[in-house]
Amino acid sequence: MKNLFLLIFSVFLFSCTNNNSDTADNDILMSSNFDSLAGWLPDMSVLANDKAHSGKYSLKVDQTREFALGYSTVLGELSNTRLRGIKLDAWVYLADKDATAKLAFIIKDAAGSQEILGDRIDLVEQAKEYGKWVKISKKINFPVSANYTSQLVIYLWRAGATKPAYIDDIQLTALR
């Protein structure tokens, strides 16, 4: 009986311990590796299957594709509380120094007519390595004018790249 009590007490203590990771699960607002989109898209050519960080698919821009598939949502759909900003994490693969793509992170007003925050992340500057997958991270603070009706748009843009650039495993985490 004593052993049973110790076992139950140990399980209780273990379940009450705090996980010391930087990010609580409820702070992850969006995460995508693009594999779950396969079969749902009418045009599968928007997904690249020649390189992926995880799974089979990623997003790609090159001389034949100016923009990759984009992500768009309303901030109020991401979080039921006001966010100070977002931490963006992604894995990037750049063929070489000529893969000068950018990851656009834009917040627009509710009507979608006025940009209230625009950040074009230079992937060459962020990744600094070629021919392998590199994790990039950027914290983006929101302006006061961003609210729950503001639109968030993220997309990969060729930006004059003459060599392929890939992105995979994107994650948005709340900055509170």
Buried (B, 14 or more C-beta within 10 A) or exposed (E): EEEEEEEEEEEEEEEEEEEEEEEEEEBBBBEBBBBEBEEEEEEEEBBBBEBBBEBEBBBBBBEEBEBBBBBEBEBBEBBEEEBEBBBBBBBBBBBBEBBBBBBBBBBBBBEEEEEBBEBEBEBBEBBEEBEEBBEBEBEBEBEEEBBBEBBBBBBBBBBEBEBBBBBBBBBBBBBE
